């Protein structure tokens, strides 16, 4: 790993790249065009790519800050190691498969400058393939239900809404997407950055929950818009991705949920995940059945470590209003509540 002695910039846009030369070719030109401000510096942290990403960056974009790792540290380790080397007031964590738009940065930065209790924000995330619709990873801001299952304004499980301006209001949310997250650098380091035991998937929800537990807020700012390809590294039905999602979701709950709810929720999740495993088995998807079993065994091995992380001095563990007090799966498939506006957080 090389050490980058970066000069201070107010805003650091940081892309973690792993064999993503094709995305860099497509999306870097607009990123540079629409981030060309004196207070913005672009960095690419390469997570041990084996394609020609490095020579492509060096030959075509020599002014971009380049951090190289000799191996793939995952989303969590890669970003943690990169951000340790970058001096800035704000980090913009940006996927390589995101197309930015004009004036995508400063609406969020101006809002965060005026609201020091806001730790992180996200823009409106729309689909690159179908630009009238919200994208899976983030949409108009993230939430979780009482069992820890994530969903978004504009995306309830498998339902993606068309963007008709229905969520064009500045709103407090539960989590901001790691596809495009604006975060205060000092607070990122204060709460310990991303949890490297997660490797990838749900790490941004864990980070935002820790922000919430420490009294900070997360916001969606609709006047900033980006388009996300999604699934650029692993498709949604990939066994490795499912494994990480099942395992990390349980770790997420164990680390962050208030004690008075924790054990009943973990017990309920074990039952729900067991039902999922049986459904996979009934559909003869034996590889996915074993994914659930292996994810649960891995979670049980991690419990002592997750328990120690609950004991961190900064972690206050409290009830969060942005957690949906029902089952989003039940509401979607039984109650037929397909849109965020159909949900009832308070009744």
N, C-alpha and C positions, 0 to 999 in steps of 0.2 A: 504494500500500500504506500503510495506516495503521499507526502504531506504538502498540502497547499497552504501557503501563507497568504490568505486573502486579505485584501484591503477592505475596510468597512464600507458598506453601502446600506442605505436605509432598507432597501427591499432586495432580497435574494430569491430569484426564481431557480428552483433546484429540481432537475429531472434525474431520476434514478433509471439508468438504462441497463437492460440486459438483452443483448442480441436484438436490439430494436432499430437497426440502421434504416430499415424501410420506413418506420414511423418518423425517425429524425429527418429523413429526406423530404417527407410530405409536410411535416408540421413545424419544423424549425424556422422556415422563412417567415411565416406569419407571426410566430412568437417573437422573432427579432423585430419585425416591422412594428408590431403593436406593443412592444415593451421598450421602445427606444427612448428612455428617459434617463436623465442624469443620475437619479437616485435608484436606478434598477440595475442589477448585475445578474446575468444568467450563468448558471453552472450546470454541468452534466457530471454526475457521479456514475462511473461505469462499474457494474457489479460483476466483473470477471467475464465480460462478453468474449465469445469465440468467433463472432462474425467480424466484419470489417468496420464496426462502429468507430473504433478509436482512430484509425487513419482517415476515415471520412470526416470526423470532427476536426482533426488537426489540419487537414488539407483545405477544408472549406470554411471553417469557423474558428480561426485561431484566436479570436478575442473572447471566446467563451471560456470560462473557467472550467478546467477539466481535472477531475479527481478519478484516479484509477485504483481499483481493487483487484487483487490477484485471484479472488474467488467470489462466488455468489453468496452474499450474507443475507439474502432475503430482503424483502421490503423494509423490515424493521431495522435489522442490523446495518443495511446499506445506508439508509437515511441517517441513523444515529451517528455512524462513523463519518459521514459526509458533513453533517451539520455541526459536528464538533470543530470542524476546520473553517467554518464560514462565519464571518462577523457581520451581523445585520440586526436591525430592529425587528423586521418581519421576515419570516420565511414563507415562500409560496411553494408548497409541495405539489408538483405537477407531473402527471403521467405523460409518458412520451407519446401516447395516442390521443392527445387532446388538441383540438384546434381552438385557438383563442380568437377573440374578436376585438375590434377597436375599442379602446377605453375599458378594457376588462380589469385593469389593476386598480385605478385610483378611486372608484366609488367605494370599494371595500376598505382600502387604506384610509381614506378620509373618515369613514364611519368608525374604524378602530381607533384612529387618532383622537376622536371625540369621546370615545367610550372605553376607558381604561379597564373596566371590569369584563370586557369581551376578550376571551382568550383566542378564539378561532372563528373563522367565517368560511362560507363557501358561496360561490356564484350559482346561478341557474345552470344546471347541467342538462343539455339536450343531446339527442342522438345524432351522431355524425351521419349515420346511414339514412335516417328519416328525420330531417331537421325540424319538423313540426311537432315532434313528440319528445317527451322527457326520456332521459336515459336511465338505465337500471341503477347505476352506481351513484346515487346522490340526489338526482332529480331536483326537487325544490326544497331539499333539507331532510335530514334523517331523524328517525325516531326508533324506539324499540317497544315491544309489548311487554307484559308482565313476566313472560317466560324468556325474554331476551331475544326474540325473533325481530330482526330489523326490517324496516319498511321506510318509505319516503312519502312526502307530499308529492303527488304526481306518479307514484309507483307503489301499488299495493301488491306485493308478491309478484305474480306474473302479469299484472295489469299495468300497462303504461298509458298514461293519459296524453292526449293531445294538449299542447300548450296553447291555451286561449286567453292567457293573462289572468287565469283564476287564482294564481299564487303570486301575483306581482305585488306582494306586500312584504315589507321588512319584518322578519319574524324570528323569534327565539326558537331554536330547534334543539334536539338532543345530541346529534352528532353531525359533523361536517365530513364530507367524503374525502378520502385520501387521493382521489383522482385529481382534485384541485382544492387544496386546503390552504387558507391564509392563517398563519399562526404567529403569535408573539414569540420571538426567539427566547426571551428570558423565561417566560412561563413554560415553554417547551422543555427547557433544561431543568427548571425548578421541579417539575413533577416527574422527571426522569426519562423524558422522551418516549419513544415507542418501546413497548415491551418486546425484547428480542426473543423471548420464549414463544411468541406468536409466529415468528418467521414472516408470515404474510396472511392477510385476510382478518378483518375485524379489529386490526390494531388501531385504526383511527377511532373506532367506537370506544375502545378501552381508553385511549388517550383523552377523548372528550369527556368520558365519564369521570376520569380523574380530575379534569378541570372543573367539572360540575361539583364533585365532592369537596373541592377546595374553594367553592364560592364564586367561580367565574362562569361566564355565559358563552354560549355558542349561537351564532346568528347566520341566517340566510339573507343575502343581499341580492335582490332580483335585477338590479340595474347592471350587474356584471353577468355576462353570458359566455359560456364556452360549449363546445361540442365534443363529445367523447365517443370514441370507437367502441370501447368496452370489450372485455374478454381477450385483450391483446396478448396476455401471457398464457392464461389457462382458460379453456372454455368452461361454461357453467356445469357441465356434466362430467368434468374430469375427476377421476377418483381422488387424486391428490388434493384438488381444490375442495371437494366435499369433505375429505378427512380434516383439513385445516379448519373448515367452517364449523364442523361438529365439535372438534376438540376446543377450538378457540372460543366458541360461544359459551361453553361451560366454564372455561377459565375466566372469561369476561364477567360472568355472573359471580363466580366465587370471589374474585378480587374486589368487586366494586359494590355489590348489592348490600343494602342495610341488613344488619344481623337478624332483625326480627322477621325478615322475609326469606333469608338466604336458604336455609335448609329445606323448607317446604318447596321452594322453587326448584332447587337442585333435584329433589326427589321427583317432582312433577316432570321435570325435563328428562330425567332418566326414563320415565314411563313413555313420554311422547317420542323420544328418540328410539326407544325399543319398538314402538308401533311403526315408525318409519322403516326400521330394519326389517320387520316382518313384511311390510308392503314390498320392499325390494326383493325379499325372498320369494314372495308370492308371484312376483313378476319375473322370476328366474334371473334377476340381476344379482348374481352371487357375489360379484366383485364389490358392488355397492353395499350389500348386506355386511360384508366383512369390513368395509370402510367404517361403518358405524361402530362395530364392535372394537376395532383397533383404536378409533378416536376416543372411545370411552375408557379403554385401558390406559391410553396415553394420558388422559385427563387425571385419572386416579393416581398415576405415578407423579403427576405435577402438583397434586394437592398440597403437600408440605411446602413447596416453593411458593405457590399461590397464597397460602395462608400467611407466610412471612411477609409477602407483599401487602397484605391487608394491614399489617402492623406498622407500616411506614408512618412516621410522625406527621407528615402532611395530610395523610388520608383521614378524613373526618367521617365518611360514610353516612350519608343522610338520604332522606326520601327526596326524590326528584319529580317535579310536577310534569315533566315532559315524557315520562314513561307511561305508555298507554295501559290503563288498568284492566284490560281484557286480552283475550287471545285474538291476534290478528288473523291467524289461520281459521279459527272458528267463524269470525266475522266475514272473512272473504268467501269461504266455501259453504257455510251453513246459512248465515244471515244475508249473503249476497251483497255485502257492502264492498263495492268495487273501487270506490274513490275516497280519498282522504276526507273530503267534505261530508261523507256519510258516517264518519266515526264520531263517537261521543266520548270525549276524555273525562267528562265530569258527571254525567247523569247516572 
